[in-house]
Amino acid sequence: MRCGGPEKRWIPEANGSGAAWLDYDNDGYMDLLIVNGGTMQQLRQTLAGTPPSAPASGVYLYHNLRNGRFEDVTARAGLVNPYWGTGANAADYNGDGFVDILITTIGRDLLYKNNGDGTFTEVSGAAGLRDSVAWHTGSAFGDFEGNGRLDLFITGYVDLRSMRWTDPAPVCDWYGQRVFCGPVGLKGEHSVLYRNNGDGTFTDVTKVSGIAGVPEAHGFTTVAADFNGDGKLDIFVANDSDPNYLFINKGSGKFEEQGLDRGVAVNADGRTQSNMGVAIGSYGAGTDMDVLTTVFSRDYVPLFRRGKSGGFEEVSSGAGLMAVTSRYLGWACGLADFDNAGRNDFWTANGHVYPTDPDYFEPVVIFRSAGTKSAIAFSYPSPPNNSYRGAATGDFDNDGRLDLIVLPISGAPLLLHNETGNSNHWIGLALHGLSPNRDAIGATVMINACAHTQSDAVRSGGSYLSRNDPRLHFGLGACSKVDRLSITWPDKKQQQLTDVAIDRYLSVTESR
């Protein structure tokens, strides 16, 4: 991985990039996309309007060979990234049955259409994405208008005009250390919302939707999910040093920002945090919808728990997370049942931003919930040997145990194979909606097994600028059967499954 120089004199050099699990050839095994950063010389060329040459290491696509190994097929697939890459995402935006690729950058965002033969064609301009240079980070696909088409939301981080990139790097003070400046003191950037026109093109609806009506912010990760339980997809944005945004979908293509009213803008003390990554789901056992964000050092991870009214309460202290997370500077994160026990653990990829800080190298950590307490269940590696950024869960060998890809700020990525040894059962679901939303983004699943209920939803976005395995995964513990499995598809159709096979991935297609 590459993200500027080792001294980290400029803020882009500290933030890293993301990865995405996707099955681009529909063989039932997760392939891997990794987006790389760049050099300051490359960035200056982009800002000067000189198209930079595409380095061989701007993006990587690895094909899963199904034997525990991967093959680099980037060149064969036709993928190139001439910009400073930030985020990785994937979705079948045109509903043709093949997942497409989105790369966000400090430059121009790149949309790659899957041709269905192992190759991709870059169609950003033809699809109507902006051709202006901007610093974009997270992204989320979702049917925000209820017409079945996958629209696209992209977050912005820093207004590139707020720094003079040809001058010597500005220096700021952080507890006596001379460090790079930002994001505080730098103008933020607006996010962008695109409406899917249904013909392979998008229309920029940022202004008419109301998204442009909020102040610019330093946005990192975004997630499309139904936060207030009204059946419409909303948009959450984790903002770095600004209050988080929660855009509530009002219908008819309109959004209203309600982060503060809904209780997710700031922590329990009313204090703004430096929010980087986002995890959505249930922390521990049950069906509660929780929101967690990773934050800067000398702070704690907030746990926002949704109440019956659709608002959230920050309960990190009561859950025991405040004490165990404050020692880390977190980036990518997620909720996953790594040991198939029927409860979700919270994981984070960590690393400081200043190489001179003694905590620059930090580990990947898994936090386990036990009632009102949280404990560190696993830490890799020991001692830590890098500063980590993007990461995503994905079961690359289909053995039912979730694995992790983790990207360092520099050096080789880590592929952590889950070798948990127990006899716990599990079930995985690959949901296929009707065209055009074949990814079934917005579908929810409820599982009842041995008097234990779990739920999850197909979401886009999350972690840190990365995409987790799109399949839903449920650990069942010692339970050897599923009593009931209910699916609510994005178009609100209900589907019940009985006599469901376990310890395998099931492919479920929405009935017409």
C-alpha positions in Angstrom: 0.0 0.0 0.0 1.1 3.6 -0.7 -0.2 6.8 0.8 2.3 9.6 0.2 5.6 9.7 2.0 6.7 8.2 5.3 6.9 11.6 7.1 3.1 12.3 6.6 3.6 16.1 6.1 0.2 16.5 4.3 -3.2 15.4 5.5 -3.9 13.2 2.4 -0.9 11.1 3.4 -2.4 10.0 6.7 -5.9 8.8 5.8 -5.3 5.6 3.8 -7.8 3.9 1.5 -10.3 1.1 1.3 -11.1 -2.4 0.0 -14.2 -4.2 -1.2 -15.3 -7.9 -1.4 -17.3 -8.6 -4.5 -18.2 -11.6 -6.7 -17.5 -10.0 -10.1 -17.7 -13.3 -12.1 -20.8 -14.8 -10.2 -19.0 -18.0 -9.2 -20.2 -17.9 -5.6 -16.8 -16.9 -4.2 -15.8 -13.4 -3.0 -13.1 -11.6 -5.1 -11.1 -8.7 -3.7 -10.7 -5.1 -4.8 -8.0 -2.9 -3.2 -7.7 0.8 -3.9 -4.4 2.5 -3.4 -3.4 6.0 -2.6 -0.7 8.0 -4.4 2.2 10.4 -4.2 2.2 14.2 -3.6 3.6 14.7 -7.1 0.7 12.7 -8.6 -1.7 14.8 -6.5 -0.2 18.1 -7.6 -0.5 17.0 -11.3 -4.2 16.3 -10.7 -4.8 19.6 -9.1 -2.9 21.4 -11.9 -5.2 19.9 -14.5 -2.5 17.7 -16.0 -3.9 14.2 -16.3 -1.4 12.0 -14.4 -0.3 8.7 -15.9 -2.0 5.7 -14.3 0.4 3.8 -12.1 0.3 0.1 -12.1 -0.4 0.1 -8.4 -3.4 2.5 -8.3 -5.9 -0.3 -7.9 -5.8 -4.1 -7.6 -8.4 -6.7 -8.5 -7.8 -10.2 -7.2 -9.7 -13.2 -8.5 -10.6 -15.9 -6.0 -9.2 -19.2 -7.2 -11.2 -21.1 -4.6 -8.2 -22.9 -3.2 -7.3 -20.3 -0.6 -5.3 -18.3 -3.2 -6.0 -15.3 -5.3 -4.8 -14.2 -8.8 -4.1 -10.6 -9.7 -6.3 -9.9 -12.7 -6.2 -6.1 -12.6 -4.7 -5.6 -16.1 -6.8 -8.3 -17.7 -10.0 -6.7 -16.2 -9.1 -3.3 -17.6 -9.0 -1.5 -14.3 -6.8 1.6 -13.9 -6.8 4.4 -11.3 -4.7 7.5 -12.3 -5.8 9.4 -9.1 -5.2 9.2 -5.4 -7.6 6.5 -4.5 -9.6 6.7 -1.3 -12.8 4.5 -1.3 -13.8 1.1 -2.8 -17.4 0.1 -3.4 -19.4 -2.2 -5.7 -23.0 -2.7 -6.8 -25.0 -3.7 -9.8 -26.1 -0.2 -10.6 -27.6 -1.1 -14.0 -29.3 -4.3 -13.0 -27.7 -6.5 -15.6 -26.7 -9.2 -13.1 -23.0 -8.3 -12.9 -21.6 -6.3 -10.0 -19.9 -3.0 -11.0 -17.1 -1.1 -9.3 -16.9 2.4 -7.9 -13.6 4.0 -6.9 -13.7 7.4 -5.1 -10.5 9.5 -5.3 -8.9 12.8 -4.7 -9.6 13.6 -8.3 -12.5 12.2 -10.3 -14.6 9.3 -9.2 -14.4 6.2 -11.4 -17.3 4.0 -12.2 -16.4 0.7 -13.9 -19.2 -1.2 -15.7 -18.9 -4.9 -15.5 -19.0 -6.3 -19.1 -19.8 -9.8 -17.9 -16.7 -11.4 -19.4 -14.2 -10.6 -16.7 -13.5 -7.1 -18.0 -14.7 -3.7 -17.0 -15.2 -0.4 -18.9 -14.8 3.0 -17.2 -18.1 4.9 -17.8 -18.0 7.8 -15.3 -18.4 10.5 -17.9 -21.0 8.7 -19.9 -22.9 7.8 -16.8 -23.1 11.5 -15.7 -20.8 11.6 -12.8 -19.1 14.9 -12.1 -15.9 15.6 -14.1 -14.6 18.2 -11.6 -11.7 17.4 -9.3 -12.7 16.9 -5.6 -11.7 15.0 -2.5 -14.3 12.3 -2.2 -14.2 9.5 0.3 -17.1 7.2 1.3 -20.0 6.1 -0.9 -23.3 4.2 -0.6 -25.7 2.8 -3.2 -29.4 2.6 -2.4 -32.9 2.9 -3.8 -33.7 6.3 -2.2 -36.7 7.0 -4.3 -38.5 3.6 -4.1 -38.4 2.9 -7.8 -36.1 -0.1 -7.7 -33.1 1.8 -9.1 -29.8 2.1 -7.2 -29.0 5.7 -6.6 -25.5 6.8 -5.4 -24.4 9.0 -2.5 -20.7 10.1 -2.3 -19.2 12.0 0.7 -16.7 14.9 0.5 -13.8 15.5 2.9 -11.8 18.7 2.3 -12.2 21.5 -0.2 -9.0 21.2 -2.2 -8.9 25.0 -2.6 -8.4 25.4 1.2 -4.7 24.5 0.9 -1.9 25.7 -1.3 -0.4 22.4 -2.4 2.6 23.9 -4.2 3.8 25.7 -1.0 5.8 24.0 1.8 3.7 21.8 3.9 2.0 23.7 6.8 2.9 22.7 10.3 0.6 22.5 13.3 1.1 21.6 17.0 -0.5 18.5 18.6 0.5 18.1 22.2 4.0 19.4 21.5 4.4 17.5 18.3 5.0 19.3 15.0 2.5 17.6 12.7 0.5 18.1 9.5 -2.5 20.4 9.6 -6.2 19.5 9.3 -8.9 18.7 9.1 -9.7 21.4 11.7 -9.0 24.8 10.1 -9.6 23.5 6.6 -12.9 24.0 4.7 -15.0 20.9 4.4 -16.5 19.6 1.2 -20.1 18.9 0.2 -21.5 15.4 -0.5 -23.1 14.5 -3.8 -26.3 12.6 -4.5 -27.0 11.0 -7.9 -30.4 9.8 -9.1 -30.3 6.6 -11.2 -32.1 7.3 -14.4 -32.6 3.7 -15.3 -30.7 3.9 -18.6 -27.1 3.5 -17.3 -26.9 7.2 -16.4 -27.2 9.3 -13.3 -28.5 12.9 -12.6 -26.9 15.1 -9.9 -29.8 15.8 -7.5 -27.7 17.2 -4.6 -29.5 20.5 -4.6 -33.1 19.5 -5.2 -32.9 16.7 -2.7 -31.9 19.0 0.2 -28.5 17.3 0.6 -26.7 20.6 -0.4 -28.6 22.5 2.2 -26.3 21.5 5.1 -22.9 23.1 5.8 -19.9 21.5 4.2 -18.2 19.0 6.5 -15.2 16.6 6.6 -17.1 13.5 5.7 -15.5 10.1 5.7 -17.7 7.0 5.8 -21.4 6.8 4.8 -24.1 4.1 5.1 -27.5 3.7 3.5 -30.0 2.1 5.9 -33.5 2.6 7.3 -32.6 4.5 10.5 -36.1 5.5 11.6 -38.0 2.3 10.6 -40.3 3.9 8.1 -39.3 1.6 5.2 -37.3 4.2 3.4 -33.5 4.3 3.1 -31.8 7.1 4.9 -28.1 8.2 4.8 -25.7 8.4 7.7 -22.4 10.3 7.3 -19.5 10.0 9.8 -17.9 13.4 9.9 -14.3 14.0 11.0 -14.3 16.8 13.7 -17.9 17.8 12.8 -21.2 16.6 14.0 -22.4 13.5 12.2 -25.1 13.8 9.6 -28.3 11.7 9.4 -30.3 12.5 6.3 -33.8 11.2 6.8 -35.6 10.2 3.6 -38.9 12.2 3.4 -40.0 10.6 0.2 -40.3 12.1 -3.3 -36.5 12.5 -3.5 -36.2 14.8 -0.5 -34.0 14.5 2.6 -33.9 16.4 5.9 -30.8 16.4 8.1 -31.8 15.2 11.6 -28.6 14.0 13.2 -28.8 16.1 16.3 -32.6 15.5 16.7 -32.1 11.8 16.3 -29.2 11.6 18.8 -26.3 10.5 16.5 -24.6 13.8 15.8 -22.5 14.0 18.9 -21.6 11.8 21.9 -23.4 11.6 25.3 -21.5 14.6 26.5 -22.7 16.7 23.6 -19.2 16.8 22.2 -18.2 16.5 18.6 -15.8 13.7 17.8 -13.5 12.8 14.9 -15.6 10.1 13.4 -13.9 7.8 10.8 -15.5 4.4 10.3 -19.1 3.2 10.8 -20.6 -0.1 12.0 -24.4 -0.7 11.8 -26.2 -3.7 13.3 -26.7 -5.3 16.7 -23.7 -5.2 19.1 -24.0 -8.4 21.1 -27.1 -10.5 20.9 -30.6 -9.4 19.8 -32.2 -7.3 17.1 -31.4 -3.8 18.2 -30.1 -1.4 15.6 -26.9 0.1 16.8 -24.6 2.6 15.2 -20.9 2.8 16.2 -18.2 5.0 14.9 -14.4 4.8 15.3 -12.7 8.0 16.6 -9.4 9.7 17.2 -7.0 8.9 20.0 -7.7 10.0 23.6 -11.4 9.5 22.9 -13.9 6.6 23.0 -16.1 4.8 20.5 -19.7 6.0 20.8 -22.4 3.4 20.8 -25.7 4.8 19.5 -28.7 2.5 20.3 -32.0 3.0 18.6 -35.1 3.4 20.8 -38.8 2.7 19.9 -39.3 6.3 18.9 -36.7 6.1 16.1 -34.2 8.2 18.0 -30.9 7.0 19.4 -29.2 7.2 22.7 -25.4 7.1 23.2 -24.7 4.2 25.7 -21.0 3.5 25.3 -20.3 3.9 29.0 -23.1 1.5 30.1 -22.0 -1.0 27.5 -18.4 -1.0 28.8 -17.0 0.3 25.5 -15.7 3.6 26.8 -13.0 2.0 28.9 -11.7 -0.4 26.4 -11.8 1.7 23.2 -10.2 4.9 24.4 -6.6 3.6 24.0 -7.0 3.3 20.2 -7.3 5.6 17.1 -9.8 3.7 15.0 -10.5 3.6 11.3 -12.3 0.6 9.7 -14.8 -1.2 11.9 -17.7 -3.6 11.8 -20.1 -5.9 13.7 -19.5 -9.6 13.0 -20.0 -13.0 14.6 -16.5 -14.4 14.2 -17.1 -17.5 16.2 -20.7 -18.2 15.1 -21.9 -17.9 18.7 -25.1 -16.1 17.8 -23.9 -12.6 18.9 -22.0 -9.9 17.1 -18.5 -8.7 18.1 -17.3 -5.2 17.3 -14.0 -5.0 15.5 -11.7 -2.1 14.7 -8.6 -1.5 12.6 -6.4 1.0 14.3 -3.4 3.3 13.9 -2.3 6.8 14.7 -1.8 9.5 12.0 1.4 11.0 13.3 4.6 8.8 12.7 6.3 10.6 15.6 3.6 9.4 18.1 4.5 6.3 20.1 1.1 4.8 19.3 1.6 5.1 15.5 1.5 1.3 15.3 -1.7 -0.2 16.7 -3.4 -3.6 16.3 -6.6 -4.9 14.8 -8.9 -5.5 17.8 -12.1 -7.5 18.4 -14.3 -6.3 21.3 -16.8 -8.8 22.8 -20.0 -7.8 24.5 -21.0 -9.5 27.7 -24.0 -7.9 29.2 -23.0 -4.4 30.4 -19.3 -5.0 29.9 -17.1 -5.2 26.9 -13.7 -6.9 26.7 -11.0 -7.3 24.2 -11.4 -10.8 22.7 -8.6 -10.7 20.2 -5.8 -8.4 19.1 -3.6 -8.9 16.0 -0.7 -8.7 15.6 1.1 -8.8 18.9 3.0 -6.6 19.2 1.5 -4.3 16.6 3.6 -3.7 13.5 1.7 -1.2 11.4 -0.8 1.6 11.3 -4.0 0.3 9.8 -6.8 2.1 7.8 -9.4 0.4 5.5 -10.7 -3.1 6.2 -13.6 -5.4 5.4 -15.0 -8.8 6.5 -15.5 -11.4 3.9 -15.7 -15.2 4.0 -13.3 -15.8 1.1 -13.3 -19.6 1.4 -17.0 -20.1 2.1 -16.3 -22.1 5.3 -18.8 -20.1 7.3 -16.2 -18.2 9.4 -15.8 -14.6 8.5 -12.3 -13.5 7.5 -10.7 -10.0 7.4 -8.8 -8.0 4.8 -6.9 -5.1 6.5 -5.0 -2.3 4.7 -2.0 -0.7 6.4 -1.0 2.9 5.7 2.1 1.4 4.0 3.3 -2.1 3.2 1.5 -5.3 2.3 -2.2 -5.8 3.1 -3.2 -8.4 5.8 -5.5 -11.2 4.9 -6.6 -12.7 8.2 -8.0 -16.2 7.9 -10.5 -17.1 10.6 -9.4 -20.4 12.2 -11.8 -20.4 15.1 -12.2 -24.0 16.3 -15.6 -24.9 17.5 -18.7 -26.8 16.4 -21.1 -23.8 16.3 -23.5 -23.7 13.4 -24.2 -20.9 11.0 -26.2 -19.9 7.9 -25.3 -17.5 5.1 -27.7 -15.8 2.7 -27.0 -14.4 -0.8 -30.1 -12.3 -1.6 -31.0 -11.6 -5.2 -33.7 -9.0 -5.7 -35.7 -8.4 -8.9 -34.1 -6.1 -11.5 -33.0 -3.4 -11.3 -32.1 -3.8 -7.6 -30.6 -7.2 -8.0 -28.3 -6.6 -5.0 -31.4 -6.4 -2.8 -30.0 -3.4 -1.0 -32.5 -2.5 1.7 -33.8 -6.1 2.2 -34.1 -7.2 5.9 -33.9 -10.8 7.3 -35.3 -12.1 10.6 -34.1 -15.5 11.8 -35.7 -17.5 14.7 -33.6 -20.4 15.9 -33.9 -22.2 19.2 -35.9 -19.4 20.8 -33.2 -16.9 19.7 -34.0 -14.1 17.2 -31.5 -12.3 15.0 -32.0 -9.7 12.3 -29.8 -7.9 9.7 -30.2 -6.0 6.5 -28.4 -5.7 3.2 -26.7 -2.3 3.4 -24.3 -0.3 1.2 -21.4 1.6 2.7 -19.8 1.3 6.1 -16.5 0.1 7.7 -14.0 2.7 6.5 -14.2 3.5 2.8 -14.7 -0.2 2.2 -17.3 -2.8 1.4 -17.9 -5.9 3.5 -19.0 -9.3 2.0 -22.6 -8.5 0.8 -24.0 -11.8 2.0 -25.7 -11.9 5.3 -24.2 -14.2 7.9 -25.7 -15.5 11.1 -24.0 -17.6 13.7 -26.4 -20.1 15.4 -24.2 -21.4 18.3 -25.2 -24.9 19.3 -28.6 -24.6 17.6 -28.8 -27.1 14.7 -31.9 -25.8 13.0 -33.6 -22.6 11.9 -37.3 -22.5 13.0 -38.2 -19.6 10.8 -36.6 -17.3 8.3 -38.4 -14.2 7.1 -37.3 -11.9 4.3 -38.7 -8.4 3.7 -37.6 -7.4 0.2 -36.9 -3.7 -0.7 -40.3 -3.5 -2.4 -41.9 -4.6 0.9 -42.8 -8.1 -0.3 -42.6 -10.8 2.5 -41.1 -14.2 2.0 -41.0 -17.0 4.5 -38.6 -19.9 4.4 -39.0 -23.1 6.3 -36.9 -26.3 6.6 -33.8 -24.2 5.8 -30.5 -26.0 5.5 -27.7 -24.7 7.7 -23.9 -24.6 7.7 -23.9 -23.3 4.1 -24.6 -20.3 1.9 -28.1 -20.2 0.4 -28.9 -18.2 -2.7 -32.4 -16.8 -2.4 -34.1 -15.0 -5.3 -37.1 -12.8 -4.8 -40.2 -14.3 -6.2 -42.2 -12.4 -8.7 
